[in-house]
Amino acid sequence: LEVNLKGVFLCCKYAIPAMSRGGGGSIVNIASIAARVGGSVSCVYPASKAGVVALSKNTALRFAKEGIRVNCVCPGHVDTALTYTLKDPEVREALIRKYPLGRLGTAEEIAAAVLFLASDEASFITGTELIVDGGYTAQ
């Protein structure tokens, strides 16, 4: 909770006044599909990520009139060093089979979603969560 939720809260708390003085801007928080489906070994992780989604929505409503957009990206499993810790190939393959696209996401795909939400191309998008998960939560 300290990192996943309080950390996001503090970033918003200290960024928003400067953004407001500067005429607005865009905040993109990172949540997780765990905010929607749970399934983690720990109940704290999904709760903290669901908190990021709710914080993003409420902050978007609170600061929209100041020209500040707030959204969040909810990634699925991403093929990074962390997922390489799944040393058992059967465990890794079982995880991959849960994804309709048949693979894990990449850091570049998550970054592209963040860049889109931060860009002027997304100027009419605020208070939403963009799920980037290869179809995992569509099931």
Backbone as ProteinMPNN parsed JSONL, in Angstrom:
{"seq_chain_A": "LEVNLKGVFLCCKYAIPAMSRGGGGSIVNIASIAARVGGSVSCVYPASKAGVVALSKNTALRFAKEGIRVNCVCPGHVDTALTYTLKDPEVREALIRKYPLGRLGTAEEIAAAVLFLASDEASFITGTELIVDGGYTAQ", "coords_chain_A": {"N_chain_A": [[0.817, -1.199, 0.0], [1.97, 1.224, 0.694], [3.835, 1.834, -1.382], [2.444, 1.248, -3.836], [-0.08, 2.583, -3.687], [-0.038, 4.832, -1.841], [2.298, 6.047, -2.782], [1.567, 6.78, -5.418], [-0.485, 8.55, -4.798], [0.993, 10.57, -3.45], [2.669, 11.456, -5.512], [0.771, 12.603, -7.253], [-0.268, 14.54, -5.507], [1.881, 16.344, -5.214], [2.528, 17.003, -7.835], [0.267, 18.134, -9.025], [-0.263, 20.881, -8.094], [1.835, 22.324, -9.403], [1.276, 21.7, -12.057], [-1.208, 22.87, -12.284], [-0.578, 25.594, -11.941], [0.829, 25.852, -14.274], [-1.06, 25.708, -16.221], [-2.293, 23.261, -16.758], [-2.285, 19.772, -17.762], [-1.232, 16.33, -18.019], [-1.69, 13.386, -16.214], [-0.623, 10.109, -15.859], [-1.292, 7.289, -14.283], [-0.12, 4.118, -13.029], [-1.771, 1.185, -12.78], [-3.121, -2.017, -12.53], [-4.191, -5.111, -14.045], [-4.964, -6.612, -11.975], [-6.477, -5.015, -10.387], [-8.992, -5.349, -11.353], [-9.479, -8.118, -11.542], [-8.265, -9.509, -9.477], [-6.759, -12.333, -7.928], [-4.147, -12.477, -7.159], [-1.483, -13.687, -5.067], [-1.36, -12.291, -2.743], [-3.744, -10.328, -0.986], [-3.431, -7.656, -0.74], [-2.062, -6.466, -2.896], [-3.919, -6.461, -5.22], [-5.883, -4.837, -3.999], [-4.484, -2.451, -3.559], [-3.957, -1.652, -6.189], [-6.537, -1.376, -7.211], [-7.22, 0.777, -5.685], [-5.587, 2.712, -6.885], [-6.863, 2.991, -9.347], [-9.369, 4.047, -8.518], [-8.469, 6.382, -7.212], [-7.354, 7.727, -9.399], [-9.632, 8.209, -11.021], [-11.199, 9.829, -9.322], [-9.448, 11.981, -8.868], [-9.232, 12.929, -11.447], [-11.816, 13.962, -11.867], [-11.862, 15.952, -9.913], [-9.891, 17.795, -10.762], [-10.336, 18.478, -13.395], [-11.432, 20.897, -14.336], [-9.275, 22.535, -14.104], [-7.761, 21.946, -16.192], [-6.34, 19.608, -16.017], [-5.752, 16.357, -16.829], [-6.386, 13.051, -15.779], [-5.547, 9.752, -15.87], [-5.333, 6.135, -15.937], [-3.244, 3.317, -16.593], [-3.761, -0.093, -16.971], [-1.913, -2.684, -16.896], [-1.512, -6.065, -18.084], [0.254, -9.13, -17.421], [3.664, -8.563, -17.981], [6.386, -9.18, -20.107], [9.133, -9.295, -18.549], [12.129, -8.995, -16.52], [11.084, -9.733, -14.073], [9.018, -11.565, -14.691], [10.627, -13.527, -15.664], [11.429, -14.769, -13.433], [9.761, -16.804, -13.085], [10.682, -19.677, -13.011], [10.025, -22.295, -13.592], [9.224, -23.785, -16.52], [6.73, -24.843, -17.173], [4.945, -23.515, -15.49], [5.247, -20.912, -16.412], [4.349, -21.225, -19.081], [1.704, -21.978, -18.568], [0.719, -19.601, -17.545], [0.979, -17.941, -19.808], [-0.845, -19.191, -21.506], [-3.23, -18.259, -20.526], [-3.697, -15.913, -21.786], [-5.48, -14.556, -24.409], [-4.182, -13.542, -26.732], [-1.974, -15.082, -26.755], [0.528, -14.58, -25.629], [2.731, -12.755, -23.391], [2.654, -9.257, -22.522], [4.712, -6.48, -23.677], [7.203, -4.244, -22.384], [7.437, -2.04, -24.015], [4.944, -1.913, -25.254], [3.273, -1.222, -23.12], [4.392, 1.234, -22.476], [3.745, 2.637, -24.814], [0.979, 2.877, -24.55], [0.843, 4.515, -22.291], [2.154, 6.794, -23.284], [0.321, 7.545, -25.277], [-1.971, 8.249, -23.699], [-0.887, 10.4, -22.336], [-0.512, 12.211, -24.323], [-1.507, 14.888, -26.624], [-3.259, 13.761, -28.374], [-5.007, 12.371, -26.868], [-6.667, 14.225, -25.718], [-9.337, 14.46, -24.953], [-9.8, 12.581, -23.09], [-10.214, 11.554, -19.892], [-10.134, 10.391, -16.52], [-10.282, 7.668, -16.887], [-9.544, 4.142, -17.273], [-7.145, 2.414, -18.978], [-6.995, -0.662, -20.219], [-4.475, -2.866, -20.828], [-3.872, -5.714, -21.88], [-3.756, -7.974, -23.567], [-6.168, -9.266, -23.928], [-6.818, -10.657, -21.628], [-8.608, -9.875, -19.474], [-10.982, -9.881, -20.838], [-12.199, -12.266, -20.819]], "CA_chain_A": [[0.0, 0.0, 0.0], [2.846, 2.404, 0.761], [4.401, 2.125, -2.701], [1.466, 1.189, -4.929], [-1.171, 3.549, -3.559], [0.421, 6.085, -1.241], [3.276, 6.643, -3.69], [0.817, 7.43, -6.503], [-1.163, 9.699, -4.183], [1.961, 11.638, -3.192], [3.079, 12.024, -6.808], [-0.317, 13.494, -7.685], [-0.355, 15.658, -4.567], [2.931, 17.325, -5.447], [2.572, 17.404, -9.248], [-0.917, 18.896, -9.428], [-0.134, 22.339, -7.961], [2.694, 22.845, -10.475], [0.526, 21.563, -13.31], [-2.269, 23.875, -12.237], [0.067, 26.885, -12.208], [1.29, 25.834, -15.657], [-2.192, 25.668, -17.146], [-2.859, 21.923, -16.966], [-1.366, 18.698, -18.118], [-1.749, 14.968, -18.004], [-1.1, 12.415, -15.295], [-0.964, 8.724, -16.178], [-0.899, 6.398, -13.201], [-0.037, 2.713, -13.404], [-2.493, 0.253, -11.913], [-2.881, -3.4, -12.952], [-5.43, -5.863, -14.236], [-5.332, -7.142, -10.662], [-7.517, -4.137, -9.84], [-10.268, -5.83, -11.875], [-9.701, -9.557, -11.444], [-7.644, -10.124, -8.31], [-6.009, -13.523, -8.262], [-2.793, -12.417, -6.636], [-1.254, -14.437, -3.835], [-1.653, -11.349, -1.667], [-4.943, -9.516, -1.206], [-3.042, -6.244, -0.667], [-1.694, -5.968, -4.228], [-5.104, -6.042, -5.98], [-6.551, -3.729, -3.31], [-3.723, -1.222, -3.797], [-4.128, -1.269, -7.587], [-7.912, -0.871, -7.324], [-7.148, 2.115, -5.11], [-5.0, 3.602, -7.894], [-7.928, 3.264, -10.323], [-10.325, 4.966, -7.889], [-7.766, 7.655, -7.012], [-7.232, 8.371, -10.716], [-10.956, 8.686, -11.429], [-11.606, 10.948, -8.463], [-8.556, 13.103, -9.116], [-9.626, 13.459, -12.762], [-13.015, 14.788, -11.684], [-11.54, 17.099, -9.068], [-9.002, 18.768, -11.38], [-10.65, 18.655, -14.825], [-11.643, 22.323, -14.631], [-7.968, 23.186, -14.124], [-7.056, 21.466, -17.383], [-5.502, 18.459, -15.686], [-6.356, 15.064, -17.121], [-5.796, 11.968, -14.995], [-5.957, 8.429, -16.321], [-4.396, 5.097, -15.521], [-3.044, 2.152, -17.442], [-3.838, -1.35, -16.225], [-1.259, -3.726, -17.686], [-1.478, -7.468, -17.703], [1.626, -9.566, -17.184], [4.602, -8.032, -18.961], [7.566, -10.019, -20.239], [10.273, -8.569, -17.99], [12.961, -9.806, -15.634], [10.236, -10.274, -13.014], [8.351, -12.779, -15.162], [11.646, -14.56, -15.846], [11.585, -15.48, -12.169], [8.95, -18.02, -13.197], [11.715, -20.574, -13.518], [9.41, -23.518, -14.1], [8.648, -23.502, -17.839], [5.306, -25.214, -17.194], [4.223, -22.426, -14.827], [5.267, -19.787, -17.355], [3.463, -21.552, -20.203], [0.319, -21.937, -18.065], [0.367, -18.187, -17.48], [0.826, -17.445, -21.179], [-2.089, -19.76, -22.062], [-4.375, -17.472, -20.04], [-3.799, -14.711, -22.617], [-6.011, -14.859, -25.735], [-3.212, -13.249, -27.786], [-0.963, -16.132, -26.721], [1.834, -14.108, -25.168], [2.732, -11.674, -22.422], [2.898, -7.949, -23.111], [6.086, -5.976, -23.6], [7.327, -2.927, -21.752], [7.201, -1.04, -25.064], [3.49, -1.797, -25.467], [2.729, -0.464, -21.986], [4.88, 2.608, -22.657], [2.965, 3.252, -25.898], [-0.328, 3.241, -23.988], [1.081, 5.67, -21.419], [2.441, 7.936, -24.15], [-0.935, 7.965, -25.894], [-2.802, 8.962, -22.722], [-0.23, 11.656, -21.972], [-0.401, 13.068, -25.507], [-2.64, 15.712, -27.043], [-4.198, 12.891, -29.088], [-5.96, 11.898, -25.858], [-7.089, 15.44, -25.015], [-10.714, 14.356, -24.466], [-9.846, 11.378, -22.258], [-9.821, 11.735, -18.495], [-10.875, 9.58, -15.564], [-10.503, 6.313, -17.388], [-8.479, 3.159, -17.137], [-6.863, 1.737, -20.231], [-6.538, -2.016, -19.926], [-3.533, -3.319, -21.856], [-3.683, -7.052, -21.308], [-3.834, -9.075, -24.514], [-7.473, -9.93, -23.852], [-6.955, -11.435, -20.377], [-9.821, -9.55, -18.704], [-12.179, -10.004, -21.682], [-12.74, -13.622, -20.648]], "C_chain_A": [[0.858, 1.259, 0.0], [3.366, 2.792, -0.623], [3.29, 2.264, -3.739], [0.379, 2.245, -4.852], [-0.698, 4.884, -2.985], [1.436, 6.789, -2.142], [2.607, 7.384, -4.839], [0.109, 8.674, -5.973], [-0.199, 10.865, -3.988], [2.467, 12.267, -4.487], [2.029, 12.992, -7.32], [-0.367, 14.742, -6.809], [0.674, 16.742, -4.876], [3.029, 17.778, -6.9], [1.432, 18.346, -9.609], [-0.777, 20.398, -9.209], [0.734, 22.968, -9.061], [1.98, 22.772, -11.819], [-0.564, 22.617, -13.393], [-1.715, 25.262, -12.55], [0.496, 26.994, -13.672], [0.173, 25.729, -16.679], [-2.734, 24.297, -17.472], [-1.807, 20.91, -17.33], [-2.043, 17.36, -18.004], [-0.958, 14.12, -17.022], [-1.558, 11.04, -15.749], [-0.4, 7.847, -15.069], [-0.867, 4.962, -13.713], [-0.744, 1.873, -12.344], [-2.138, -1.166, -12.368], [-4.22, -4.04, -13.25], [-5.879, -6.493, -12.928], [-6.371, -6.266, -9.978], [-8.907, -4.617, -10.253], [-10.53, -7.292, -11.574], [-9.113, -10.204, -10.201], [-6.763, -11.285, -8.723], [-4.578, -13.539, -7.767], [-2.69, -13.28, -5.379], [-1.622, -13.575, -2.641], [-2.931, -10.583, -1.985], [-4.6, -8.018, -1.228], [-2.727, -5.684, -2.054], [-2.931, -5.577, -5.04], [-5.83, -4.865, -5.322], [-5.815, -2.414, -3.573], [-3.907, -0.743, -5.236], [-5.55, -0.794, -7.865], [-7.993, 0.533, -6.73], [-6.563, 3.117, -6.092], [-6.052, 3.963, -8.944], [-8.913, 4.281, -9.741], [-9.707, 6.343, -7.656], [-7.67, 8.422, -8.324], [-8.558, 8.956, -11.162], [-11.372, 9.906, -10.615], [-10.744, 12.183, -8.677], [-8.882, 13.757, -10.458], [-10.835, 14.38, -12.632], [-12.691, 16.072, -10.923], [-10.766, 18.18, -9.82], [-9.255, 18.997, -12.863], [-10.788, 20.135, -15.183], [-10.336, 23.117, -14.653], [-7.128, 22.708, -15.31], [-6.125, 20.304, -17.131], [-6.293, 17.185, -15.956], [-5.629, 13.997, -16.312], [-6.397, 10.652, -15.466], [-5.021, 7.397, -15.724], [-4.362, 3.981, -16.552], [-3.041, 0.934, -16.537], [-3.205, -2.462, -17.064], [-1.565, -5.123, -17.164], [-0.039, -7.839, -17.396], [2.506, -9.097, -18.335], [5.867, -8.885, -18.927], [8.809, -9.229, -19.832], [11.106, -9.523, -17.135], [12.128, -10.423, -14.512], [9.545, -11.551, -13.474], [9.354, -13.884, -15.469], [11.906, -15.307, -14.546], [10.676, -16.709, -12.116], [9.838, -19.085, -13.834], [11.136, -21.861, -14.108], [8.739, -23.213, -15.433], [7.159, -23.843, -17.919], [4.451, -24.121, -16.552], [4.135, -21.225, -15.764], [4.313, -20.032, -18.524], [1.996, -21.545, -19.775], [-0.164, -20.498, -17.968], [0.104, -17.64, -18.883], [-0.467, -17.961, -21.804], [-3.335, -19.004, -21.609], [-4.627, -16.231, -20.893], [-4.297, -15.071, -24.011], [-5.038, -14.556, -26.878], [-2.02, -14.206, -27.753], [0.427, -15.701, -26.295], [1.634, -13.087, -24.069], [2.96, -10.363, -23.159], [4.366, -7.588, -23.033], [6.066, -4.61, -22.922], [7.036, -1.827, -22.772], [5.714, -0.851, -25.327], [2.821, -1.014, -24.339], [3.143, 0.999, -22.114], [4.089, 3.324, -23.744], [1.583, 3.676, -25.408], [-0.209, 4.473, -23.098], [1.319, 6.925, -22.268], [1.18, 8.448, -24.835], [-1.774, 8.773, -24.912], [-2.195, 10.295, -22.317], [-0.244, 12.668, -23.117], [-1.654, 13.919, -25.746], [-3.658, 14.907, -27.832], [-5.286, 12.371, -28.144], [-6.572, 13.062, -25.087], [-8.519, 15.402, -24.483], [-10.898, 13.096, -23.605], [-9.348, 11.732, -20.865], [-10.688, 10.846, -17.617], [-11.124, 8.161, -16.029], [-9.315, 5.413, -17.096], [-8.345, 2.454, -18.48], [-6.253, 0.387, -19.907], [-5.707, -2.508, -21.107], [-3.096, -4.721, -21.44], [-3.845, -8.224, -22.277], [-5.116, -9.874, -24.439], [-7.745, -10.687, -22.571], [-8.278, -11.145, -19.663], [-11.095, -9.615, -19.54], [-12.866, -11.357, -21.479], [-13.75, -13.685, -19.536]], "O_chain_A": [[0.501, 2.253, -0.632], [3.334, 3.967, -0.986], [3.205, 3.275, -4.435], [-0.043, 2.756, -5.89], [-0.932, 5.938, -3.575], [1.42, 8.016, -2.244], [3.024, 8.485, -5.199], [0.105, 9.72, -6.622], [-0.521, 12.006, -4.317], [2.671, 13.479, -4.55], [2.362, 14.087, -7.774], [-0.492, 15.859, -7.31], [0.363, 17.931, -4.804], [3.57, 18.852, -7.166], [1.613, 19.259, -10.414], [-1.158, 21.153, -10.103], [0.396, 24.029, -9.586], [2.08, 23.696, -12.627], [-0.808, 23.187, -14.456], [-2.305, 26.015, -13.325], [0.523, 28.086, -14.24], [0.435, 25.666, -17.88], [-3.56, 24.166, -18.375], [-0.606, 21.156, -17.222], [-3.266, 17.265, -17.904], [0.272, 14.136, -17.004], [-2.745, 10.826, -15.996], [0.813, 7.688, -14.939], [-1.512, 4.634, -14.709], [-0.359, 1.86, -11.175], [-0.963, -1.471, -12.568], [-5.259, -3.581, -12.776], [-7.043, -6.868, -12.783], [-7.075, -6.73, -9.08], [-9.892, -4.322, -9.575], [-11.68, -7.68, -11.37], [-9.438, -11.353, -9.902], [-6.095, -11.226, -9.755], [-3.872, -14.532, -7.947], [-3.69, -13.56, -4.718], [-2.138, -14.076, -1.642], [-3.169, -10.229, -3.14], [-5.403, -7.207, -1.689], [-3.087, -4.546, -2.355], [-2.992, -4.444, -5.517], [-6.339, -3.988, -6.02], [-6.448, -1.38, -3.785], [-4.004, 0.461, -5.472], [-5.745, 0.109, -8.679], [-8.747, 1.376, -7.217], [-7.003, 4.267, -6.128], [-6.123, 5.111, -9.382], [-9.252, 5.264, -10.4], [-10.362, 7.361, -7.881], [-7.882, 9.634, -8.353], [-8.601, 10.092, -11.634], [-11.843, 10.899, -11.169], [-11.25, 13.305, -8.668], [-8.818, 14.979, -10.596], [-10.865, 15.458, -13.226], [-13.192, 17.145, -11.257], [-10.958, 19.366, -9.551], [-8.451, 19.653, -13.525], [-10.306, 20.567, -16.23], [-10.294, 24.238, -15.161], [-5.943, 23.024, -15.417], [-5.224, 20.036, -17.927], [-7.363, 16.967, -15.386], [-4.406, 14.035, -16.176], [-7.615, 10.473, -15.456], [-4.031, 7.745, -15.079], [-5.327, 3.743, -17.277], [-2.409, 0.925, -15.481], [-3.891, -3.108, -17.856], [-1.836, -5.329, -15.981], [0.792, -6.967, -17.141], [2.143, -9.218, -19.506], [6.352, -9.261, -17.86], [9.449, -8.582, -20.66], [10.808, -10.714, -17.046], [12.434, -11.522, -14.051], [9.491, -12.524, -12.722], [8.98, -15.055, -15.53], [12.536, -16.364, -14.554], [10.8, -17.548, -11.224], [9.755, -19.355, -15.032], [11.715, -22.441, -15.027], [7.772, -22.452, -15.47], [6.413, -23.197, -18.655], [3.35, -23.838, -17.025], [3.082, -20.6, -15.893], [3.557, -19.14, -18.908], [1.133, -21.141, -20.554], [-1.32, -20.205, -18.273], [-0.892, -16.951, -19.106], [-1.118, -17.236, -22.556], [-4.384, -19.103, -22.246], [-5.656, -15.572, -20.741], [-3.626, -15.81, -24.731], [-5.065, -15.247, -27.897], [-1.154, -14.148, -28.626], [1.403, -16.395, -26.576], [0.523, -12.611, -23.836], [3.414, -10.365, -24.303], [5.162, -8.289, -22.408], [5.045, -3.922, -22.895], [6.453, -0.798, -22.428], [5.273, 0.267, -25.595], [1.904, -0.23, -24.584], [2.334, 1.898, -21.886], [3.793, 4.51, -23.604], [1.075, 4.722, -25.811], [-1.056, 5.365, -23.144], [0.752, 7.984, -21.997], [0.993, 9.658, -24.96], [-2.241, 9.862, -25.247], [-2.926, 11.229, -21.988], [-0.01, 13.856, -22.895], [-2.706, 13.693, -25.149], [-4.81, 15.324, -27.95], [-6.363, 11.978, -28.591], [-6.955, 12.904, -23.928], [-8.882, 16.228, -23.646], [-12.017, 12.614, -23.423], [-8.206, 12.155, -20.687], [-11.846, 10.581, -17.942], [-12.087, 7.526, -15.601], [-8.234, 5.87, -16.723], [-9.325, 1.961, -19.038], [-5.14, 0.299, -19.388], [-6.184, -2.556, -22.24], [-2.094, -4.898, -20.746], [-4.05, -9.357, -21.839], [-5.15, -11.037, -24.843], [-8.801, -11.304, -22.435], [-8.991, -12.076, -19.287], [-12.187, -9.422, -19.004], [-13.996, -11.554, -21.927], [-14.3, -14.751, -19.261]]}, "name": "protein", "num_of_chains": 1, "seq": "LEVNLKGVFLCCKYAIPAMSRGGGGSIVNIASIAARVGGSVSCVYPASKAGVVALSKNTALRFAKEGIRVNCVCPGHVDTALTYTLKDPEVREALIRKYPLGRLGTAEEIAAAVLFLASDEASFITGTELIVDGGYTAQ"}
